[in-house]
Amino acid sequence: MPWRIDYYQTHLRKYPVYDFIEKLPEKSQTKIYHTFELLAEFGPQLKLPHIKKIINTPLWELRVLGEKSLRFFYIAKVGKSFLFLHGFTKKSQKTPKKEIKTALNRLKDYQNKNKQQNK
């Protein structure tokens, strides 16, 4: 059974990763969804150049290579699903700290929402 792909949802019921993808050209969207399918099929068994662990965080990075270097931060959840937290276009060799911080803030928000729901 393949892994499921979930998107982080804000308190305003927006899906920032999905919205980011929808604003990209169709060619980029096709590459992204193909890479998502690989992740869904192979799960954590998928390796470089597609995924990479972000050191000192719970985050993983999905790398979509092409004309634009697109990156997505996600975590694995219980129940064979991935939660995509943040997507961005990588413009430099090193991943900007603000992009990691955005993903970590969304993860914290997600975890807080889950704690409240499980009370």
VENVENJO-V565942 format. One record per residue. N is the residue number from 1. SS is DSSP state (H for helix, E for strand, L for the rest). PHI is phi in degrees with one decimal (NA if undefined). D_CENTER is the distance of its C-alpha to the mean C-alpha in whole Angstrom. Layout:
n:N ss:SS phi:PHI d_center:D_CENTER
n:N ss:SS phi:PHI d_center:D_CENTER
This chain:
n:1 ss:L phi:NA d_center:20
n:2 ss:L phi:-71.6 d_center:17
n:3 ss:L phi:-74.9 d_center:14
n:4 ss:E phi:-99.4 d_center:12
n:5 ss:E phi:-105.9 d_center:9
n:6 ss:E phi:-116.0 d_center:9
n:7 ss:E phi:-113.3 d_center:8
n:8 ss:L phi:-59.8 d_center:9
n:9 ss:L phi:-118.3 d_center:12
n:10 ss:L phi:-76.8 d_center:14
n:11 ss:L phi:-65.4 d_center:18
n:12 ss:L phi:-92.2 d_center:19
n:13 ss:L phi:62.9 d_center:17
n:14 ss:L phi:-102.0 d_center:15
n:15 ss:L phi:-119.8 d_center:12
n:16 ss:H phi:-60.2 d_center:10
n:17 ss:H phi:-69.8 d_center:7
n:18 ss:H phi:-61.0 d_center:10
n:19 ss:H phi:-62.0 d_center:13
n:20 ss:H phi:-60.1 d_center:11
n:21 ss:H phi:-63.1 d_center:11
n:22 ss:H phi:-63.8 d_center:14
n:23 ss:L phi:-84.6 d_center:16
n:24 ss:L phi:-84.0 d_center:16
n:25 ss:L phi:-60.8 d_center:18
n:26 ss:H phi:-56.4 d_center:19
n:27 ss:H phi:-60.4 d_center:19
n:28 ss:H phi:-66.2 d_center:15
n:29 ss:H phi:-59.8 d_center:14
n:30 ss:H phi:-60.6 d_center:16
n:31 ss:H phi:-62.7 d_center:14
n:32 ss:H phi:-61.9 d_center:11
n:33 ss:H phi:-66.1 d_center:12
n:34 ss:H phi:-64.4 d_center:14
n:35 ss:H phi:-67.8 d_center:11
n:36 ss:H phi:-60.6 d_center:9
n:37 ss:H phi:-62.5 d_center:13
n:38 ss:H phi:-60.7 d_center:14
n:39 ss:H phi:-63.1 d_center:11
n:40 ss:H phi:-63.7 d_center:12
n:41 ss:H phi:-75.2 d_center:16
n:42 ss:H phi:-98.5 d_center:16
n:43 ss:H phi:56.3 d_center:13
n:44 ss:H phi:-65.3 d_center:13
n:45 ss:H phi:-75.8 d_center:16
n:46 ss:L phi:-65.0 d_center:14
n:47 ss:L phi:-125.7 d_center:15
n:48 ss:L phi:-54.9 d_center:15
n:49 ss:L phi:-86.8 d_center:15
n:50 ss:L phi:-83.0 d_center:12
n:51 ss:E phi:-128.8 d_center:10
n:52 ss:E phi:-152.1 d_center:12
n:53 ss:E phi:-76.6 d_center:12
n:54 ss:L phi:-89.5 d_center:12
n:55 ss:L phi:-59.7 d_center:16
n:56 ss:L phi:64.5 d_center:17
n:57 ss:L phi:-142.2 d_center:14
n:58 ss:L phi:-84.6 d_center:12
n:59 ss:L phi:-84.7 d_center:9
n:60 ss:E phi:-117.4 d_center:8
n:61 ss:E phi:-115.8 d_center:7
n:62 ss:E phi:-96.6 d_center:6
n:63 ss:E phi:-109.3 d_center:9
n:64 ss:E phi:-112.6 d_center:11
n:65 ss:L phi:-95.3 d_center:15
n:66 ss:L phi:162.5 d_center:17
n:67 ss:L phi:-55.4 d_center:19
n:68 ss:L phi:-109.9 d_center:16
n:69 ss:E phi:-89.4 d_center:14
n:70 ss:E phi:-101.1 d_center:10
n:71 ss:E phi:-131.2 d_center:8
n:72 ss:E phi:-134.0 d_center:4
n:73 ss:E phi:-97.6 d_center:4
n:74 ss:E phi:-151.8 d_center:4
n:75 ss:E phi:-129.8 d_center:7
n:76 ss:E phi:-92.8 d_center:10
n:77 ss:E phi:-111.7 d_center:12
n:78 ss:L phi:-62.9 d_center:16
n:79 ss:L phi:95.5 d_center:17
n:80 ss:L phi:56.3 d_center:15
n:81 ss:E phi:-141.0 d_center:12
n:82 ss:E phi:-112.4 d_center:8
n:83 ss:E phi:-108.9 d_center:6
n:84 ss:E phi:-85.7 d_center:3
n:85 ss:E phi:-102.1 d_center:5
n:86 ss:E phi:-158.3 d_center:5
n:87 ss:E phi:-131.9 d_center:6
n:88 ss:E phi:-158.3 d_center:10
n:89 ss:E phi:-92.9 d_center:12
n:90 ss:E phi:-84.9 d_center:14
n:91 ss:L phi:-113.2 d_center:17
n:92 ss:L phi:-132.6 d_center:19
n:93 ss:L phi:-62.4 d_center:19
n:94 ss:L phi:-95.3 d_center:17
n:95 ss:L phi:-69.9 d_center:14
n:96 ss:L phi:-61.5 d_center:15
n:97 ss:H phi:-60.6 d_center:16
n:98 ss:H phi:-65.2 d_center:15
n:99 ss:H phi:-70.4 d_center:11
n:100 ss:H phi:-64.8 d_center:11
n:101 ss:H phi:-61.8 d_center:13
n:102 ss:H phi:-58.5 d_center:11
n:103 ss:H phi:-63.4 d_center:8
n:104 ss:H phi:-65.8 d_center:11
n:105 ss:H phi:-64.0 d_center:13
n:106 ss:H phi:-67.7 d_center:11
n:107 ss:H phi:-63.6 d_center:11
n:108 ss:H phi:-60.7 d_center:14
n:109 ss:H phi:-60.9 d_center:15
n:110 ss:H phi:-60.3 d_center:13
n:111 ss:H phi:-64.6 d_center:16
n:112 ss:H phi:-63.4 d_center:19
n:113 ss:H phi:-62.5 d_center:18
n:114 ss:H phi:-66.9 d_center:18
n:115 ss:H phi:-61.5 d_center:21
n:116 ss:H phi:-65.4 d_center:23
n:117 ss:H phi:-69.9 d_center:23
n:118 ss:L phi:-88.9 d_center:24
n:119 ss:L phi:-80.6 d_center:27
